[in-house]
Amino acid sequence: MRAQERIRELRHWLKTITDYMGAGRNKSRGTIDCHSALVDFLDTRSSLVAQTTLYGYLRTRAGMRYPTLFENDAWVGAINHAKWQMWLACLSDLSVFAGGTIARHTRGRADSNVAGGIACKAAFHALERKNIPADSGPLFTDTAQELRRRLLACRWESVDDGEGAFVESPQALVLHAPIIEELMQLDEEIVRNSVRFRWEEIRCELRKKMDAEALIESAEGD
């Protein structure tokens, strides 16, 4: 029964991803022009990339045995731990990129630290939403602290408009996916590239939706 429940949860997750990629995405064309909109974007897109890359890789590696693996409690626990480590890494990368994007669009109008403050506040709010998930594993708190330290130390004016910010998420999938080391050594380049590829669409979406000046004004009005 437990395995069937887990498979149903997985199918629900796959439907969520399908909805986002298809019709569901067309319903979410709102502008990122305030704190809550930025928090939602950082949270949901980090979850999207974390789960599509992790589950996609595991499903490819396991093949036909994939559904039966959910009968193994230890393996399911390892997946959950990996899922949350991936989410934190994705949130870290996307928050840096978002802060850099705000800084670029407001250059000469606002200090880059203002842009950084907006990105930090949104990322930290996303963390608060999750609190410490029950299935997140023993590393969640320390990794969340590393995320905070990275953002607080970031030089926002130096963040580029490409892949430069996205360094934590490819590494997290390599480190935390519950795959034996020998196989991961064979797959590492493919695994890293799969994460990098997922970010391309998210970066384009952020560029189109973000109203950097409105975010600055919203922050100044708080």
N, C-alpha and C positions, 0 to 999 in steps of 0.2 A: 504493500500500500504506500509506503513512504517513497519508494522509487517512482510509482505512478504519479504521486503528487509533485515530485521534483520535475518529472517530464512535462506535466501540465504547466508548471511554472516556466519551464524553458520555452514551451510553445507560446505562452503568453508573451514572453520577452521577444521571441522572434516576430510575433504579430506587431508588437510595438515598433520594432525596427522597420518592418515592412511598411507600416503606416507612415512612419517618418520619411522613408525614402520615396514613397508614392504620394497618395492623396493627402495624407496627414501633413506633409511638409507644406503643401500649398495653403493650408489653413493657418500657418504660422509665419505670416509675412510682416509682423509688427516690427516697428523701429526700436532699436536699443537706445532709448533716450532718457532713461532714469535708472536709479539704483536697482529697483526690483527687476526690471527687464534684463539688466546685465547679470544679476545673480542667477536668474532663470536660465539665461543662455549658457553661462559658465557651467552650471550644474548639469543641465540636460545634455549638452554636447560632450562634456567630459564623460558622462555615463554612456552615451552612444558610442564613442570611440573606444572606451575601456571594454565594453561588453562585446561589441562586434569583433574587435581584434582578438580578445581572449577566447571567447566561445568559438569564433570562426577557426582559429588555429587548432584548438583542441578537437573540434569536430573533424577537421581535415586529417589530423594525425591519428585519431581513433577509428575513423571509417565507420563500418557497420557496427562496431562494438560500442559506439558512442552512447546510445541510450542505456545500455546495461551498466555503464560505469557509474551511473547515478545510484546504483544499489550499494556502492561502497562508501560508507560514511566518512572514512578518512580522506578519500579522494574529493568528495563533495566539500569537506571542510577546507581542503587545500585550494579548491577552486574559489570558494568564498573569500579566503584570505587574499588570493591573487587578484580577484575582482576589485577589492577595496584598495589594494596597493596600486592597481592600474588607475582607478578613479582619482586617487590623490595625485598621481604623477600627471595625469591628463589635466586635472584642475590647475596644477602648478604651471604646466606649459601654456595652457590656454590663457590663464590669467596674466602671465608675462606678456604674451602676444597682444592681449586686449589693452593692457596698460601702455605698451609701446605704440599701438595704433592710435590711442587717444593722444599721446604725446606728439606724434607726428602731425596729426590733424590740427593741433592747437599750438604748434610751434610759433613762437613770437607773440602769442596771445596769452599764454598761461605757462607757468613754471612746470617743468616735467614732473616735479614732485607732486603737483596737484593731480596729474594723470595717474601717477603711481598710487596716490592715496585712494583714488576712486577704484582702481583695480584691486588693491589690497582689501578695502572694505567689502567689496563684492565677494571676493574669494573667501574671506574670513566668515562672511555671512553664510555662504554655501556650506562651509565646514560646520557652522553652528546648527544648520538644518539637520545634518546627519548625526550630530553629536558623536558618540562612539557606537557604531552598529554592533549588535550582539554577535554577529558572525564575522567580524572584521579581523580577528586575530590579534596577537600580541604586539605586532609592529605598527598598528594603526596610529597610536598616539605619537610615537617618535617620528614617524613619517610625516604626520600632520605638522609637527613642530619644524621639521626640515623645510616643509613648504612655506611656512610663515617666515622662516629665516631667509629663504631665497627671495621672497617678494620684498621683504623689508630692506634687503641689501641691493636690490636690483637698480641698475642705472638705466632708467627708462628711455632716456634719449638715445641710448645705444642699441635698443632692440630693433632688429631689422624687420622688413615686411615679408620675409620668406620663412624658411625652416629654422632659422637660428634659435628661436625660443624653445623648439620642440626637441629637447634633449633627454628629459626624464622619462617620458612615456615609452619610447622604444626600448630603453634600458630596463624599465620595470617589467615589461612583458618577458624579456629574456630572463630576468632574475627570478620572477615569481610564478610563471606558468608551471603547473605541476607536470612537468615532462622530464624524463631522465636526462642527465647531463650529456650523455653521448649523442642523443637525438637532438638536443638543443644546439650542440656544437655544429651539427650538420645544418640545422635550420636557421641559425642565428641571423644571417644576412637577410633571408626571406622574411623572418619575423619582424626585424627592425623596419624593413621596407614596407611591410603591410601596415604598420602604425603610421609611418610617414605619409603613405598614400591616403589614409583615412582623413588626415588633417587638411588636405588640399581643399576639399569642399567646405569644411568648417571655416577656414580662413576666408574663402570667397564670400561665404554667407555673412561673416562678421563685418567684412569691409562694406558690403552692401547695406546692412541693417544699422550699422552704428552711426549715431548722430553725436559726434564727440563734443560739439559745442553745447548741445542740450544737456549732456551728462555733466559738463563743467558747471553750467548754470544751475542744474538740479543740486549738485554738491554744494555750491555756494549758498543755495537757499535753505539748506538743512541747518 
